[in-house]
Amino acid sequence: MTRYDYPGAPAQRDEGRGAAVFALVRAWAAGIVVLLFTEYLQATLVYDYLASDDRLETFLGRLLLIHLPNAVCIALAAWAAGRLHRDPFRDAPIQHLAAAFAVPVAAQALNMSLQWDGLAAEGLLMSNAVLVVGCVAGYAADRLQED
């Protein structure tokens, strides 16, 4: 780090050993809040008002009413976690990827473990594809805002 020694220069904080962990936890907390809020909106608005048995019978219906809204929720969570991962830790690619992707991946793992018995091949493949698409979209939005 560069020290600024002239009058009126911004003060530099000394980063302690736990600063990197705190930055990750802060990013993860933001990702969790955004994921829970968007999934709640999806469950109350999309599933309660738009999804019906007739609409969910077709692949296109499931894609439009389940998978695409899930991709948006995951993208927003990854974006929020990436945006709140602070400097100088966001410049380390591994730390920044962990900050942005940990919450969606953990949520996916939890979801898969809870629904493993009733999971079909289409559900497994599509939900993992949605995870990848959402994470990449959220990370790309975060990096685009960086520039």
Secondary structure as a PSIPRED ss2 file (coil, helix, strand):
# PSIPRED VFORMAT (PSIPRED V4.0)

   1 M C   1.000  0.000  0.000
   2 T C   1.000  0.000  0.000
   3 R C   1.000  0.000  0.000
   4 Y C   1.000  0.000  0.000
   5 D C   1.000  0.000  0.000
   6 Y C   1.000  0.000  0.000
   7 P C   1.000  0.000  0.000
   8 G C   1.000  0.000  0.000
   9 A C   1.000  0.000  0.000
  10 P C   1.000  0.000  0.000
  11 A C   1.000  0.000  0.000
  12 Q C   1.000  0.000  0.000
  13 R C   1.000  0.000  0.000
  14 D C   1.000  0.000  0.000
  15 E C   1.000  0.000  0.000
  16 G C   1.000  0.000  0.000
  17 R C   1.000  0.000  0.000
  18 G C   1.000  0.000  0.000
  19 A H   0.000  1.000  0.000
  20 A H   0.000  1.000  0.000
  21 V H   0.000  1.000  0.000
  22 F H   0.000  1.000  0.000
  23 A H   0.000  1.000  0.000
  24 L H   0.000  1.000  0.000
  25 V H   0.000  1.000  0.000
  26 R H   0.000  1.000  0.000
  27 A H   0.000  1.000  0.000
  28 W H   0.000  1.000  0.000
  29 A H   0.000  1.000  0.000
  30 A H   0.000  1.000  0.000
  31 G H   0.000  1.000  0.000
  32 I H   0.000  1.000  0.000
  33 V H   0.000  1.000  0.000
  34 V H   0.000  1.000  0.000
  35 L H   0.000  1.000  0.000
  36 L H   0.000  1.000  0.000
  37 F H   0.000  1.000  0.000
  38 T H   0.000  1.000  0.000
  39 E H   0.000  1.000  0.000
  40 Y H   0.000  1.000  0.000
  41 L H   0.000  1.000  0.000
  42 Q H   0.000  1.000  0.000
  43 A H   0.000  1.000  0.000
  44 T H   0.000  1.000  0.000
  45 L H   0.000  1.000  0.000
  46 V H   0.000  1.000  0.000
  47 Y H   0.000  1.000  0.000
  48 D H   0.000  1.000  0.000
  49 Y H   0.000  1.000  0.000
  50 L H   0.000  1.000  0.000
  51 A C   1.000  0.000  0.000
  52 S C   1.000  0.000  0.000
  53 D H   0.000  1.000  0.000
  54 D H   0.000  1.000  0.000
  55 R H   0.000  1.000  0.000
  56 L H   0.000  1.000  0.000
  57 E C   1.000  0.000  0.000
  58 T C   1.000  0.000  0.000
  59 F H   0.000  1.000  0.000
  60 L H   0.000  1.000  0.000
  61 G H   0.000  1.000  0.000
  62 R H   0.000  1.000  0.000
  63 L H   0.000  1.000  0.000
  64 L H   0.000  1.000  0.000
  65 L H   0.000  1.000  0.000
  66 I H   0.000  1.000  0.000
  67 H H   0.000  1.000  0.000
  68 L H   0.000  1.000  0.000
  69 P H   0.000  1.000  0.000
  70 N H   0.000  1.000  0.000
  71 A H   0.000  1.000  0.000
  72 V H   0.000  1.000  0.000
  73 C H   0.000  1.000  0.000
  74 I H   0.000  1.000  0.000
  75 A H   0.000  1.000  0.000
  76 L H   0.000  1.000  0.000
  77 A H   0.000  1.000  0.000
  78 A H   0.000  1.000  0.000
  79 W H   0.000  1.000  0.000
  80 A H   0.000  1.000  0.000
  81 A H   0.000  1.000  0.000
  82 G H   0.000  1.000  0.000
  83 R H   0.000  1.000  0.000
  84 L H   0.000  1.000  0.000
  85 H C   1.000  0.000  0.000
  86 R C   1.000  0.000  0.000
  87 D C   1.000  0.000  0.000
  88 P C   1.000  0.000  0.000
  89 F H   0.000  1.000  0.000
  90 R H   0.000  1.000  0.000
  91 D H   0.000  1.000  0.000
  92 A C   1.000  0.000  0.000
  93 P H   0.000  1.000  0.000
  94 I H   0.000  1.000  0.000
  95 Q H   0.000  1.000  0.000
  96 H H   0.000  1.000  0.000
  97 L H   0.000  1.000  0.000
  98 A H   0.000  1.000  0.000
  99 A H   0.000  1.000  0.000
 100 A H   0.000  1.000  0.000
 101 F H   0.000  1.000  0.000
 102 A H   0.000  1.000  0.000
 103 V H   0.000  1.000  0.000
 104 P H   0.000  1.000  0.000
 105 V H   0.000  1.000  0.000
 106 A H   0.000  1.000  0.000
 107 A H   0.000  1.000  0.000
 108 Q H   0.000  1.000  0.000
 109 A H   0.000  1.000  0.000
 110 L H   0.000  1.000  0.000
 111 N H   0.000  1.000  0.000
 112 M H   0.000  1.000  0.000
 113 S H   0.000  1.000  0.000
 114 L H   0.000  1.000  0.000
 115 Q C   1.000  0.000  0.000
 116 W C   1.000  0.000  0.000
 117 D C   1.000  0.000  0.000
 118 G C   1.000  0.000  0.000
 119 L C   1.000  0.000  0.000
 120 A C   1.000  0.000  0.000
 121 A H   0.000  1.000  0.000
 122 E H   0.000  1.000  0.000
 123 G H   0.000  1.000  0.000
 124 L H   0.000  1.000  0.000
 125 L H   0.000  1.000  0.000
 126 M H   0.000  1.000  0.000
 127 S H   0.000  1.000  0.000
 128 N H   0.000  1.000  0.000
 129 A H   0.000  1.000  0.000
 130 V H   0.000  1.000  0.000
 131 L H   0.000  1.000  0.000
 132 V H   0.000  1.000  0.000
 133 V H   0.000  1.000  0.000
 134 G H   0.000  1.000  0.000
 135 C H   0.000  1.000  0.000
 136 V H   0.000  1.000  0.000
 137 A H   0.000  1.000  0.000
 138 G H   0.000  1.000  0.000
 139 Y H   0.000  1.000  0.000
 140 A H   0.000  1.000  0.000
 141 A H   0.000  1.000  0.000
 142 D H   0.000  1.000  0.000
 143 R H   0.000  1.000  0.000
 144 L H   0.000  1.000  0.000
 145 Q H   0.000  1.000  0.000
 146 E H   0.000  1.000  0.000
 147 D C   1.000  0.000  0.000
